[in-house]
Amino acid sequence: MRKRAAVLCSVAAVVAGSLTALPAEAAAPSGADTFRAAKPVWKDCGTENHPTLQCASVEVPLDHARPDGRKITLALSRVPHTAKKYQGPLLVNPGGPGGSGLALAGFVAASLPKEVAAQYDVIGFDPRGVGASRPALNCEPGFFDPVRPNPVPSTRPVEQANLARVKSFADACGKKHADLLPYVNTVGAVRDMDVIRQALGARKINYFGYSYGTYLGAVYAKLFPERVRRLVLDSIVDPTEVWYESNLNQDHAFNDRHRALMAWIAEHDSTYRLGADPEKIEAEWYAMRAALAKRPAGDKVGAAELEDTFLPGGYYNGYWPYLAEAFAAYVNAGDFGPLVKAYENFGAVDAAGDNGYSVYTAVECRDASWPRDWRQWRKDNWEVYERAPFLTWNNAWYNAACAFWPTESLRPLNIVNRKLPPALLFQATDDAATPYQGGVTVHHLLARSSLVVEQGGGNHGITLSGNACLDEHLTAYLTDGTVPRGRGTADAVCEALPDPAPRTSKAASPTSRGSTLHGLLGFRR
């Protein structure tokens, strides 16, 4: 988003004008109020890193307005509490939409101070349609297999090729999952969360969400404020922009982060030998992109795949050394091997990614209205591309199935909330996936919330990622509900961690807590 730390402009007017009524699904009774879920039967499913992890499942209504109708199954994970002081379940979500939360439970429990984690049952879950939950969506396996058409529709045949792809995906979803798509959306997932609460025997839940998981948590808090005990939101979706506008604003922010990577490479010219002028390095990157559009590297990395490979660098700067090495090898030595390897590590989509993308489109296309006239997409994205060329058209095609989606759209909720206990919000000033303004907006919409800002930070997902200042605020809140209180937009400010150094060994691989977290959060939100 172009507005980094801008003053919030009339949040009340935006909310009153665009988010006034609850969707019909939101107004329906909760499944947990009318449907009695069986208590989960937990079984050991521990791993080497998380030996106490347990797994279970719970049935929920497909349609919460018809609790006696068809049921679907949600997969759960748990690291159980061990302390005498028990503070209840802590549900965690990594975002997406479409992200699996099963492994996140183990990570959160292991990353919090032991004495704090021991007071909670840390609960992971795969939302409806995701991962190990059943049924799981998979509209068109292999949809992202290389080599895809050039995302920039500079000619009509290229535009038509991309349009044919996204129309095919929307059609495949409609044919394969017609019975599920009307019920795969944020409100449905939120009502599932309340069934999980009831199945766990909890009167209230604690919740910790990253990225899209912040929107999931805010919507849960809107529908069930009396059932929220503590609420942590990290890297915050702007609820006044779901979802078309938020994707356009992302394009500007990701362009800024891509330029930050170019500047970092320039600072380390002695290592990468691509020059000390960021603008010239950026021009070299676009020259590489143009060459790959004509002749993909290893028959795998064309223009689209190159953008997919460098996109994760906008989420997490820990990937910068690997991306810089691949870039330098291609430019300086004509060696595309490292670039292909980087694509396989960071850009390629596997079966879990196919599932995640299917849920992502199902939720976002259903949650809110999207332009159905392709001319509007063309106009808006060309305008953004002129100032932010890095990701604009790649992002447009990632979401363009919504122009042809087979279900009608709902209306987003007004998440303004004065009934909650104090909530704790975390936001980096230079976050690209969920730009800074989203954190400011939600801070204003959630009365009694506190906003902790990572000044100068560009990563997406910032707590439990190595910044001790941020984690101190998180720990205090989860220990006894303590939140910082300031006088400005931010209640507390933490300085960002320094950018990474170039790798000293090509054999090294990312092993930090930040790398582990960002592997769990994934990309695209």
One Martini backbone bead per residue (centre of mass of N, CA, C, O) as a GRO file, in nm:
protein
  525
    1MET     BB    1   0.098   0.034   0.019
    2ARG     BB    2   0.131   0.377   0.000
    3LYS     BB    3   0.030   0.390   0.301
    4ARG     BB    4   0.217   0.365   0.563
    5ALA     BB    5   0.184   0.612   0.815
    6ALA     BB    6  -0.087   0.714   0.785
    7VAL     BB    7  -0.353   0.878   0.853
    8LEU     BB    8  -0.651   0.810   0.946
    9CYS     BB    9  -0.944   0.811   0.728
   10SER     BB   10  -1.239   0.798   0.831
   11VAL     BB   11  -1.344   0.520   0.949
   12ALA     BB   12  -1.642   0.567   1.011
   13ALA     BB   13  -1.725   0.633   0.719
   14VAL     BB   14  -1.643   0.371   0.588
   15VAL     BB   15  -1.814   0.183   0.758
   16ALA     BB   16  -2.095   0.317   0.716
   17GLY     BB   17  -2.080   0.299   0.389
   18SER     BB   18  -1.979  -0.037   0.347
   19LEU     BB   19  -2.044  -0.197   0.655
   20THR     BB   20  -2.359  -0.247   0.778
   21ALA     BB   21  -2.437  -0.545   0.714
   22LEU     BB   22  -2.520  -0.860   0.775
   23PRO     BB   23  -2.496  -1.146   0.667
   24ALA     BB   24  -2.698  -1.409   0.667
   25GLU     BB   25  -2.490  -1.605   0.794
   26ALA     BB   26  -2.426  -1.422   1.041
   27ALA     BB   27  -2.734  -1.418   1.151
   28ALA     BB   28  -2.718  -1.692   1.215
   29PRO     BB   29  -2.697  -1.942   1.400
   30SER     BB   30  -2.496  -2.119   1.584
   31GLY     BB   31  -2.382  -2.435   1.579
   32ALA     BB   32  -2.312  -2.437   1.891
   33ASP     BB   33  -2.618  -2.371   1.974
   34THR     BB   34  -2.754  -2.634   1.787
   35PHE     BB   35  -2.481  -2.809   1.802
   36ARG     BB   36  -2.341  -3.122   1.919
   37ALA     BB   37  -2.029  -3.189   1.975
   38ALA     BB   38  -1.791  -3.401   1.999
   39LYS     BB   39  -1.546  -3.500   2.180
   40PRO     BB   40  -1.232  -3.514   2.138
   41VAL     BB   41  -0.996  -3.765   2.023
   42TRP     BB   42  -0.685  -3.801   2.140
   43LYS     BB   43  -0.374  -3.843   1.958
   44ASP     BB   44  -0.072  -3.929   1.891
   45CYS     BB   45   0.154  -3.693   1.671
   46GLY     BB   46   0.442  -3.670   1.714
   47THR     BB   47   0.751  -3.510   1.683
   48GLU     BB   48   1.070  -3.426   1.709
   49ASN     BB   49   0.992  -3.118   1.778
   50HIS     BB   50   0.679  -3.227   1.874
   51PRO     BB   51   0.611  -3.475   2.098
   52THR     BB   52   0.314  -3.362   2.227
   53LEU     BB   53   0.149  -3.397   1.992
   54GLN     BB   54  -0.197  -3.385   1.896
   55CYS     BB   55  -0.487  -3.557   1.748
   56ALA     BB   56  -0.800  -3.466   1.577
   57SER     BB   57  -1.163  -3.442   1.546
   58VAL     BB   58  -1.451  -3.255   1.400
   59GLU     BB   59  -1.785  -3.204   1.366
   60VAL     BB   60  -1.966  -3.007   1.121
   61PRO     BB   61  -2.167  -2.805   0.965
   62LEU     BB   62  -2.194  -2.703   0.653
   63ASP     BB   63  -2.472  -2.569   0.745
   64HIS     BB   64  -2.548  -2.365   1.012
   65ALA     BB   65  -2.862  -2.334   0.939
   66ARG     BB   66  -2.832  -2.677   0.922
   67PRO     BB   67  -2.745  -2.884   1.174
   68ASP     BB   68  -2.895  -3.159   1.053
   69GLY     BB   69  -2.717  -3.188   0.827
   70ARG     BB   70  -2.448  -3.191   0.676
   71LYS     BB   71  -2.120  -3.314   0.736
   72ILE     BB   72  -1.799  -3.212   0.847
   73THR     BB   73  -1.433  -3.230   0.882
   74LEU     BB   74  -1.202  -3.138   1.134
   75ALA     BB   75  -0.872  -3.076   1.190
   76LEU     BB   76  -0.667  -3.136   1.483
   77SER     BB   77  -0.447  -2.981   1.724
   78ARG     BB   78  -0.223  -3.046   2.023
   79VAL     BB   79  -0.083  -2.875   2.307
   80PRO     BB   80  -0.083  -2.946   2.619
   81HIS     BB   81  -0.117  -2.863   2.923
   82THR     BB   82   0.100  -2.852   3.247
   83ALA     BB   83  -0.013  -2.652   3.430
   84LYS     BB   84  -0.202  -2.553   3.691
   85LYS     BB   85  -0.236  -2.308   3.529
   86TYR     BB   86  -0.537  -2.244   3.338
   87GLN     BB   87  -0.630  -2.057   3.021
   88GLY     BB   88  -0.697  -2.239   2.792
   89PRO     BB   89  -0.760  -2.213   2.471
   90LEU     BB   90  -0.528  -2.169   2.180
   91LEU     BB   91  -0.599  -2.049   1.885
   92VAL     BB   92  -0.443  -2.112   1.563
   93ASN     BB   93  -0.348  -1.909   1.264
   94PRO     BB   94  -0.172  -1.863   0.937
   95GLY     BB   95  -0.384  -1.823   0.708
   96GLY     BB   96  -0.441  -1.696   0.359
   97PRO     BB   97  -0.658  -1.862   0.257
   98GLY     BB   98  -0.559  -2.219   0.319
   99GLY     BB   99  -0.416  -2.269   0.582
  100SER     BB  100  -0.243  -2.479   0.782
  101GLY     BB  101  -0.257  -2.534   1.157
  102LEU     BB  102  -0.121  -2.789   1.279
  103ALA     BB  103   0.189  -2.701   1.304
  104LEU     BB  104   0.155  -2.430   1.462
  105ALA     BB  105   0.111  -2.536   1.746
  106GLY     BB  106   0.399  -2.639   1.794
  107PHE     BB  107   0.545  -2.373   1.743
  108VAL     BB  108   0.412  -2.194   1.957
  109ALA     BB  109   0.472  -2.371   2.205
  110ALA     BB  110   0.793  -2.361   2.153
  111SER     BB  111   0.825  -2.029   2.139
  112LEU     BB  112   0.722  -1.992   2.392
  113PRO     BB  113   0.741  -1.970   2.697
  114LYS     BB  114   0.706  -2.237   2.894
  115GLU     BB  115   0.528  -2.104   3.123
  116VAL     BB  116   0.309  -2.015   2.913
  117ALA     BB  117   0.240  -2.262   2.737
  118ALA     BB  118   0.155  -2.443   2.990
  119GLN     BB  119  -0.138  -2.272   3.019
  120TYR     BB  120  -0.207  -2.406   2.735
  121ASP     BB  121  -0.409  -2.510   2.476
  122VAL     BB  122  -0.272  -2.564   2.170
  123ILE     BB  123  -0.468  -2.495   1.874
  124GLY     BB  124  -0.504  -2.656   1.579
  125PHE     BB  125  -0.641  -2.595   1.236
  126ASP     BB  126  -0.836  -2.701   0.964
  127PRO     BB  127  -1.017  -2.557   0.768
  128ARG     BB  128  -1.248  -2.566   0.561
  129GLY     BB  129  -1.100  -2.757   0.291
  130VAL     BB  130  -0.831  -2.817   0.452
  131GLY     BB  131  -0.621  -3.061   0.413
  132ALA     BB  132  -0.730  -3.284   0.666
  133SER     BB  133  -0.989  -3.197   0.595
  134ARG     BB  134  -1.343  -3.302   0.538
  135PRO     BB  135  -1.352  -3.196   0.261
  136ALA     BB  136  -1.114  -3.128   0.009
  137LEU     BB  137  -0.988  -2.892  -0.195
  138ASN     BB  138  -0.938  -2.954  -0.571
  139CYS     BB  139  -0.989  -2.819  -0.866
  140GLU     BB  140  -0.678  -2.800  -1.024
  141PRO     BB  141  -0.439  -2.986  -1.071
  142GLY     BB  142  -0.155  -2.812  -1.180
  143PHE     BB  143  -0.210  -2.502  -1.233
  144PHE     BB  144   0.117  -2.414  -1.169
  145ASP     BB  145   0.253  -2.534  -1.387
  146PRO     BB  146   0.509  -2.538  -1.587
  147VAL     BB  147   0.474  -2.295  -1.824
  148ARG     BB  148   0.345  -1.991  -1.804
  149PRO     BB  149   0.217  -1.724  -1.891
  150ASN     BB  150   0.265  -1.413  -1.928
  151PRO     BB  151   0.134  -1.185  -1.714
  152VAL     BB  152   0.185  -0.963  -1.916
  153PRO     BB  153  -0.068  -0.821  -2.136
  154SER     BB  154   0.078  -0.701  -2.420
  155THR     BB  155  -0.116  -0.900  -2.564
  156ARG     BB  156  -0.396  -1.053  -2.659
  157PRO     BB  157  -0.302  -1.353  -2.650
  158VAL     BB  158  -0.198  -1.336  -2.358
  159GLU     BB  159  -0.461  -1.256  -2.225
  160GLN     BB  160  -0.627  -1.503  -2.327
  161ALA     BB  161  -0.457  -1.720  -2.192
  162ASN     BB  162  -0.512  -1.624  -1.900
  163LEU     BB  163  -0.820  -1.629  -1.911
  164ALA     BB  164  -0.850  -1.930  -1.973
  165ARG     BB  165  -0.729  -2.031  -1.708
  166VAL     BB  166  -0.926  -1.894  -1.499
  167LYS     BB  167  -1.186  -2.006  -1.618
  168SER     BB  168  -1.113  -2.303  -1.581
  169PHE     BB  169  -1.095  -2.294  -1.275
  170ALA     BB  170  -1.381  -2.199  -1.210
  171ASP     BB  171  -1.522  -2.432  -1.355
  172ALA     BB  172  -1.395  -2.664  -1.195
  173CYS     BB  173  -1.507  -2.581  -0.920
  174GLY     BB  174  -1.811  -2.588  -0.996
  175LYS     BB  175  -1.812  -2.897  -1.075
  176LYS     BB  176  -1.658  -3.033  -0.821
  177HIS     BB  177  -1.781  -2.805  -0.576
  178ALA     BB  178  -2.088  -2.717  -0.567
  179ASP     BB  179  -2.166  -2.816  -0.264
  180LEU     BB  180  -1.938  -2.620  -0.114
  181LEU     BB  181  -1.890  -2.317  -0.204
  182PRO     BB  182  -2.125  -2.167  -0.038
  183TYR     BB  183  -1.950  -2.262   0.252
  184VAL     BB  184  -1.672  -2.118   0.164
  185ASN     BB  185  -1.591  -1.904   0.430
  186THR     BB  186  -1.543  -1.702   0.692
  187VAL     BB  187  -1.804  -1.749   0.851
  188GLY     BB  188  -1.792  -2.056   0.847
  189ALA     BB  189  -1.518  -2.076   0.997
  190VAL     BB  190  -1.611  -1.929   1.253
  191ARG     BB  191  -1.834  -2.132   1.332
  192ASP     BB  192  -1.639  -2.362   1.366
  193MET     BB  193  -1.481  -2.240   1.602
  194ASP     BB  194  -1.728  -2.257   1.796
  195VAL     BB  195  -1.746  -2.561   1.792
  196ILE     BB  196  -1.469  -2.613   1.905
  197ARG     BB  197  -1.517  -2.476   2.171
  198GLN     BB  198  -1.749  -2.663   2.259
  199ALA     BB  199  -1.588  -2.935   2.230
  200LEU     BB  200  -1.371  -2.834   2.455
  201GLY     BB  201  -1.540  -2.693   2.697
  202ALA     BB  202  -1.545  -2.380   2.637
  203ARG     BB  203  -1.646  -2.056   2.706
  204LYS     BB  204  -1.361  -1.957   2.603
  205ILE     BB  205  -1.124  -1.800   2.388
  206ASN     BB  206  -0.812  -1.803   2.251
  207TYR     BB  207  -0.635  -1.591   2.003
  208PHE     BB  208  -0.398  -1.657   1.715
  209GLY     BB  209  -0.327  -1.449   1.429
  210TYR     BB  210  -0.222  -1.456   1.095
  211SER     BB  211  -0.309  -1.252   0.870
  212TYR     BB  212  -0.594  -1.378   0.774
  213GLY     BB  213  -0.627  -1.462   1.076
  214THR     BB  214  -0.716  -1.172   1.161
  215TYR     BB  215  -0.992  -1.177   1.023
  216LEU     BB  216  -1.100  -1.426   1.157
  217GLY     BB  217  -1.081  -1.305   1.447
  218ALA     BB  218  -1.256  -1.049   1.400
  219VAL     BB  219  -1.514  -1.204   1.321
  220TYR     BB  220  -1.544  -1.366   1.574
  221ALA     BB  221  -1.561  -1.118   1.763
  222LYS     BB  222  -1.821  -1.009   1.636
  223LEU     BB  223  -2.009  -1.267   1.686
  224PHE     BB  224  -1.829  -1.350   1.980
  225PRO     BB  225  -1.737  -1.151   2.223
  226GLU     BB  226  -1.813  -1.332   2.485
  227ARG     BB  227  -1.584  -1.566   2.371
  228VAL     BB  228  -1.347  -1.369   2.436
  229ARG     BB  229  -1.039  -1.341   2.606
  230ARG     BB  230  -0.807  -1.347   2.380
  231LEU     BB  231  -0.638  -1.123   2.125
  232VAL     BB  232  -0.419  -1.200   1.847
  233LEU     BB  233  -0.275  -0.978   1.593
  234ASP     BB  234  -0.072  -1.054   1.296
  235SER     BB  235  -0.076  -0.899   1.032
  236ILE     BB  236  -0.318  -0.687   0.909
  237VAL     BB  237  -0.619  -0.686   0.785
  238ASP     BB  238  -0.819  -0.483   0.591
  239PRO     BB  239  -1.171  -0.481   0.627
  240THR     BB  240  -1.229  -0.235   0.407
  241GLU     BB  241  -1.075  -0.422   0.147
  242VAL     BB  242  -1.239  -0.663   0.083
  243TRP     BB  243  -1.030  -0.787  -0.177
  244TYR     BB  244  -0.959  -0.611  -0.423
  245GLU     BB  245  -0.815  -0.363  -0.294
  246SER     BB  246  -0.595  -0.516  -0.137
  247ASN     BB  247  -0.445  -0.622  -0.391
  248LEU     BB  248  -0.369  -0.349  -0.511
  249ASN     BB  249  -0.207  -0.249  -0.258
  250GLN     BB  250   0.004  -0.472  -0.257
  251ASP     BB  251   0.159  -0.397  -0.515
  252HIS     BB  252   0.304  -0.151  -0.399
  253ALA     BB  253   0.441  -0.293  -0.156
  254PHE     BB  254   0.600  -0.510  -0.319
  255ASN     BB  255   0.764  -0.313  -0.483
  256ASP     BB  256   0.915  -0.197  -0.241
  257ARG     BB  257   1.046  -0.469  -0.149
  258HIS     BB  258   1.197  -0.524  -0.408
  259ARG     BB  259   1.370  -0.266  -0.385
  260ALA     BB  260   1.500  -0.346  -0.119
  261LEU     BB  261   1.652  -0.583  -0.238
  262MET     BB  262   1.819  -0.423  -0.442
  263ALA     BB  263   1.961  -0.250  -0.225
  264TRP     BB  264   2.092  -0.488  -0.076
  265ILE     BB  265   2.263  -0.586  -0.311
  266ALA     BB  266   2.424  -0.322  -0.340
  267GLU     BB  267   2.555  -0.339  -0.051
  268HIS     BB  268   2.666  -0.645  -0.171
  269ASP     BB  269   2.873  -0.632  -0.417
  270SER     BB  270   3.114  -0.812  -0.318
  271THR     BB  271   2.929  -1.071  -0.354
  272TYR     BB  272   2.735  -1.026  -0.632
  273ARG     BB  273   2.823  -0.836  -0.869
  274LEU     BB  274   2.573  -0.602  -0.959
  275GLY     BB  275   2.633  -0.353  -0.810
  276ALA     BB  276   2.560  -0.011  -0.648
  277ASP     BB  277   2.285   0.030  -0.818
  278PRO     BB  278   1.959  -0.027  -0.774
  279GLU     BB  279   1.843   0.055  -1.054
  280LYS     BB  280   2.031  -0.127  -1.224
  281ILE     BB  281   1.951  -0.390  -1.089
  282GLU     BB  282   1.654  -0.376  -1.159
  283ALA     BB  283   1.700  -0.374  -1.466
  284GLU     BB  284   1.835  -0.655  -1.464
  285TRP     BB  285   1.591  -0.810  -1.366
  286TYR     BB  286   1.404  -0.735  -1.609
  287ALA     BB  287   1.591  -0.862  -1.817
  288MET     BB  288   1.565  -1.146  -1.707
  289ARG     BB  289   1.262  -1.168  -1.744
  290ALA     BB  290   1.261  -1.130  -2.054
  291ALA     BB  291   1.437  -1.377  -2.117
  292LEU     BB  292   1.247  -1.591  -1.975
  293ALA     BB  293   0.998  -1.539  -2.155
  294LYS     BB  294   1.153  -1.667  -2.407
  295ARG     BB  295   1.363  -1.854  -2.209
  296PRO     BB  296   1.332  -2.086  -2.003
  297ALA     BB  297   1.461  -2.221  -1.725
  298GLY     BB  298   1.470  -2.550  -1.752
  299ASP     BB  299   1.162  -2.552  -1.830
  300LYS     BB  300   1.048  -2.366  -1.557
  301VAL     BB  301   1.155  -2.048  -1.577
  302GLY     BB  302   0.967  -1.796  -1.620
  303ALA     BB  303   0.815  -1.511  -1.557
  304ALA     BB  304   0.613  -1.622  -1.350
  305GLU     BB  305   0.819  -1.795  -1.184
  306LEU     BB  306   1.001  -1.563  -1.101
  307GLU     BB  307   0.791  -1.414  -0.935
  308ASP     BB  308   0.732  -1.648  -0.742
  309THR     BB  309   1.028  -1.661  -0.629
  310PHE     BB  310   1.041  -1.345  -0.525
  311LEU     BB  311   0.793  -1.305  -0.342
  312PRO     BB  312   0.899  -1.416  -0.060
  313GLY     BB  313   1.087  -1.162  -0.018
  314GLY     BB  314   0.832  -0.985   0.071
  315TYR     BB  315   0.785  -1.155   0.345
  316TYR     BB  316   1.109  -1.246   0.377
  317ASN     BB  317   1.448  -1.160   0.427
  318GLY     BB  318   1.577  -1.451   0.464
  319TYR     BB  319   1.570  -1.499   0.136
  320TRP     BB  320   1.769  -1.303  -0.005
  321PRO     BB  321   2.038  -1.464  -0.043
  322TYR     BB  322   1.917  -1.676  -0.241
  323LEU     BB  323   1.814  -1.480  -0.457
  324ALA     BB  324   2.083  -1.336  -0.514
  325GLU     BB  325   2.242  -1.582  -0.609
  326ALA     BB  326   2.061  -1.654  -0.851
  327PHE     BB  327   2.083  -1.386  -0.996
  328ALA     BB  328   2.395  -1.375  -1.022
  329ALA     BB  329   2.439  -1.639  -1.177
  330TYR     BB  330   2.279  -1.556  -1.428
  331VAL     BB  331   2.428  -1.285  -1.499
  332ASN     BB  332   2.746  -1.363  -1.455
  333ALA     BB  333   2.727  -1.695  -1.577
  334GLY     BB  334   2.463  -1.830  -1.702
  335ASP     BB  335   2.340  -1.970  -1.439
  336PHE     BB  336   2.028  -2.152  -1.380
  337GLY     BB  337   2.034  -2.349  -1.140
  338PRO     BB  338   1.974  -2.165  -0.888
  339LEU     BB  339   1.699  -2.070  -0.999
  340VAL     BB  340   1.559  -2.342  -1.005
  341LYS     BB  341   1.600  -2.402  -0.707
  342ALA     BB  342   1.447  -2.154  -0.601
  343TYR     BB  343   1.180  -2.232  -0.725
  344GLU     BB  344   1.149  -2.506  -0.577
  345ASN     BB  345   1.161  -2.369  -0.284
  346PHE     BB  346   0.957  -2.092  -0.337
  347GLY     BB  347   0.747  -2.131  -0.610
  348ALA     BB  348   0.645  -2.400  -0.604
  349VAL     BB  349   0.354  -2.615  -0.646
  350ASP     BB  350   0.187  -2.834  -0.461
  351ALA     BB  351  -0.069  -3.011  -0.339
  352ALA     BB  352  -0.109  -2.818  -0.101
  353GLY     BB  353  -0.121  -2.567  -0.286
  354ASP     BB  354  -0.370  -2.646  -0.443
  355ASN     BB  355  -0.555  -2.646  -0.200
  356GLY     BB  356  -0.500  -2.358  -0.097
  357TYR     BB  357  -0.598  -2.214  -0.357
  358SER     BB  358  -0.886  -2.320  -0.358
  359VAL     BB  359  -0.961  -2.184  -0.088
  360TYR     BB  360  -0.883  -1.901  -0.147
  361THR     BB  361  -1.088  -1.854  -0.376
  362ALA     BB  362  -1.345  -1.943  -0.232
  363VAL     BB  363  -1.334  -1.725  -0.012
  364GLU     BB  364  -1.281  -1.456  -0.165
  365CYS     BB  365  -1.515  -1.484  -0.378
  366ARG     BB  366  -1.743  -1.505  -0.146
  367ASP     BB  367  -1.700  -1.269   0.067
  368ALA     BB  368  -1.687  -1.066  -0.190
  369SER     BB  369  -1.692  -0.835  -0.423
  370TRP     BB  370  -1.631  -0.850  -0.779
  371PRO     BB  371  -1.549  -0.780  -1.076
  372ARG     BB  372  -1.722  -0.890  -1.385
  373ASP     BB  373  -1.559  -0.685  -1.555
  374TRP     BB  374  -1.265  -0.702  -1.722
  375ARG     BB  375  -1.219  -0.399  -1.780
  376GLN     BB  376  -1.165  -0.321  -1.485
  377TRP     BB  377  -0.912  -0.484  -1.442
  378ARG     BB  378  -0.745  -0.367  -1.668
  379LYS     BB  379  -0.745  -0.076  -1.576
  380ASP     BB  380  -0.639  -0.105  -1.282
  381ASN     BB  381  -0.372  -0.272  -1.343
  382TRP     BB  382  -0.235  -0.076  -1.536
  383GLU     BB  383  -0.218   0.157  -1.336
  384VAL     BB  384  -0.042   0.009  -1.129
  385TYR     BB  385   0.191  -0.092  -1.314
  386GLU     BB  386   0.322   0.187  -1.374
  387ARG     BB  387   0.429   0.186  -1.051
  388ALA     BB  388   0.399  -0.159  -1.005
  389PRO     BB  389   0.544  -0.420  -1.180
  390PHE     BB  390   0.626  -0.676  -1.024
  391LEU     BB  391   0.309  -0.804  -0.928
  392THR     BB  392   0.041  -0.716  -1.055
  393TRP     BB  393  -0.031  -0.941  -1.274
  394ASN     BB  394   0.014  -1.186  -1.103
  395ASN     BB  395  -0.206  -1.107  -0.894
  396ALA     BB  396  -0.443  -1.085  -1.084
  397TRP     BB  397  -0.442  -1.388  -1.178
  398TYR     BB  398  -0.471  -1.510  -0.892
  399ASN     BB  399  -0.777  -1.358  -0.872
  400ALA     BB  400  -0.951  -1.379  -1.151
  401ALA     BB  401  -1.163  -1.602  -1.092
  402CYS     BB  402  -1.367  -1.400  -0.952
  403ALA     BB  403  -1.495  -1.300  -1.230
  404PHE     BB  404  -1.608  -1.632  -1.266
  405TRP     BB  405  -1.764  -1.716  -1.029
  406PRO     BB  406  -2.025  -1.952  -0.931
  407THR     BB  407  -2.076  -1.763  -0.690
  408GLU     BB  408  -2.205  -1.560  -0.482
  409SER     BB  409  -2.167  -1.276  -0.299
  410LEU     BB  410  -2.091  -1.129  -0.013
  411ARG     BB  411  -2.080  -0.933   0.280
  412PRO     BB  412  -1.896  -0.765   0.469
  413LEU     BB  413  -1.801  -0.701   0.782
  414ASN     BB  414  -1.844  -0.509   1.059
  415ILE     BB  415  -1.580  -0.509   1.311
  416VAL     BB  416  -1.677  -0.334   1.508
  417ASN     BB  417  -1.569  -0.316   1.869
  418ARG     BB  418  -1.695  -0.279   2.228
  419LYS     BB  419  -1.692  -0.592   2.376
  420LEU     BB  420  -1.401  -0.631   2.424
  421PRO     BB  421  -1.130  -0.715   2.532
  422PRO     BB  422  -0.819  -0.666   2.528
  423ALA     BB  423  -0.621  -0.626   2.244
  424LEU     BB  424  -0.342  -0.752   2.035
  425LEU     BB  425  -0.133  -0.573   1.805
  426PHE     BB  426   0.063  -0.640   1.499
  427GLN     BB  427   0.291  -0.414   1.305
  428ALA     BB  428   0.453  -0.345   1.015
  429THR     BB  429   0.545  -0.074   0.822
  430ASP     BB  430   0.660  -0.273   0.553
  431ASP     BB  431   0.436  -0.445   0.489
  432ALA     BB  432   0.300  -0.606   0.202
  433ALA     BB  433   0.054  -0.802   0.247
  434THR     BB  434  -0.016  -0.611   0.516
  435PRO     BB  435  -0.049  -0.312   0.537
  436TYR     BB  436  -0.026  -0.079   0.786
  437GLN     BB  437  -0.319   0.034   0.778
  438GLY     BB  438  -0.462  -0.215   0.890
  439GLY     BB  439  -0.369  -0.182   1.185
  440VAL     BB  440  -0.492   0.097   1.231
  441THR     BB  441  -0.784   0.032   1.166
  442VAL     BB  442  -0.828  -0.194   1.378
  443HIS     BB  443  -0.754  -0.024   1.622
  444HIS     BB  444  -1.012   0.158   1.585
  445LEU     BB  445  -1.236  -0.077   1.577
  446LEU     BB  446  -1.099  -0.188   1.847
  447ALA     BB  447  -1.175  -0.150   2.141
  448ARG     BB  448  -0.895  -0.157   2.361
  449SER     BB  449  -0.674  -0.175   2.179
  450SER     BB  450  -0.330  -0.266   2.096
  451LEU     BB  451  -0.041  -0.121   1.926
  452VAL     BB  452   0.236  -0.288   1.776
  453VAL     BB  453   0.529  -0.153   1.630
  454GLU     BB  454   0.748  -0.221   1.357
  455GLN     BB  455   1.008  -0.032   1.286
  456GLY     BB  456   1.114  -0.103   0.957
  457GLY     BB  457   0.947  -0.346   0.897
  458GLY     BB  458   0.895  -0.614   0.626
  459ASN     BB  459   0.766  -0.840   0.757
  460HIS     BB  460   0.541  -1.129   0.763
  461GLY     BB  461   0.536  -1.198   1.057
  462ILE     BB  462   0.677  -1.102   1.386
  463THR     BB  463   0.617  -1.302   1.586
  464LEU     BB  464   0.822  -1.552   1.679
  465SER     BB  465   1.102  -1.418   1.498
  466GLY     BB  466   1.335  -1.268   1.708
  467ASN     BB  467   1.179  -1.027   1.849
  468ALA     BB  468   1.195  -0.942   2.175
  469CYS     BB  469   1.007  -0.700   2.200
  470LEU     BB  470   0.753  -0.829   2.090
  471ASP     BB  471   0.753  -1.086   2.277
  472GLU     BB  472   0.709  -0.937   2.542
  473HIS     BB  473   0.420  -0.847   2.480
  474LEU     BB  474   0.304  -1.126   2.429
  475THR     BB  475   0.375  -1.254   2.703
  476ALA     BB  476   0.223  -1.056   2.887
  477TYR     BB  477  -0.057  -1.111   2.771
  478LEU     BB  478  -0.064  -1.428   2.813
  479THR     BB  479  -0.021  -1.415   3.120
  480ASP     BB  480  -0.229  -1.131   3.216
  481GLY     BB  481  -0.326  -0.903   2.987
  482THR     BB  482  -0.107  -0.716   2.917
  483VAL     BB  483  -0.099  -0.378   2.785
  484PRO     BB  484  -0.012  -0.126   2.603
  485ARG     BB  485  -0.011   0.245   2.661
  486GLY     BB  486  -0.063   0.512   2.446
  487ARG     BB  487  -0.092   0.833   2.257
  488GLY     BB  488  -0.074   0.726   1.984
  489THR     BB  489  -0.113   0.511   1.739
  490ALA     BB  490   0.099   0.379   1.907
  491ASP     BB  491   0.166   0.196   2.209
  492ALA     BB  492   0.419   0.057   2.065
  493VAL     BB  493   0.780   0.037   1.986
  494CYS     BB  494   0.977  -0.156   1.758
  495GLU     BB  495   1.263  -0.253   1.636
  496ALA     BB  496   1.401  -0.379   1.379
  497LEU     BB  497   1.566  -0.606   1.242
  498PRO     BB  498   1.821  -0.677   1.073
  499ASP     BB  499   1.935  -0.748   0.797
  500PRO     BB  500   2.078  -0.977   0.632
  501ALA     BB  501   2.343  -1.165   0.551
  502PRO     BB  502   2.537  -1.311   0.366
  503ARG     BB  503   2.638  -1.601   0.283
  504THR     BB  504   2.916  -1.818   0.378
  505SER     BB  505   2.747  -2.081   0.286
  506LYS     BB  506   2.603  -2.281   0.039
  507ALA     BB  507   2.507  -2.514   0.248
  508ALA     BB  508   2.329  -2.342   0.381
  509SER     BB  509   2.027  -2.312   0.580
  510PRO     BB  510   1.738  -2.220   0.704
  511THR     BB  511   1.701  -2.219   1.091
  512SER     BB  512   1.530  -2.018   1.193
  513ARG     BB  513   1.245  -1.915   1.337
  514GLY     BB  514   1.158  -1.739   1.100
  515SER     BB  515   1.172  -1.960   0.883
  516THR     BB  516   0.969  -2.148   1.011
  517LEU     BB  517   0.730  -1.959   1.017
  518HIS     BB  518   0.724  -1.888   0.703
  519GLY     BB  519   0.669  -2.181   0.621
  520LEU     BB  520   0.380  -2.182   0.762
  521LEU     BB  521   0.248  -1.924   0.629
  522GLY     BB  522   0.340  -1.851   0.363
  523PHE     BB  523   0.170  -1.719   0.077
  524ARG     BB  524  -0.044  -1.433  -0.027
  525ARG     BB  525  -0.140  -1.435   0.318
   0.00000   0.00000   0.00000
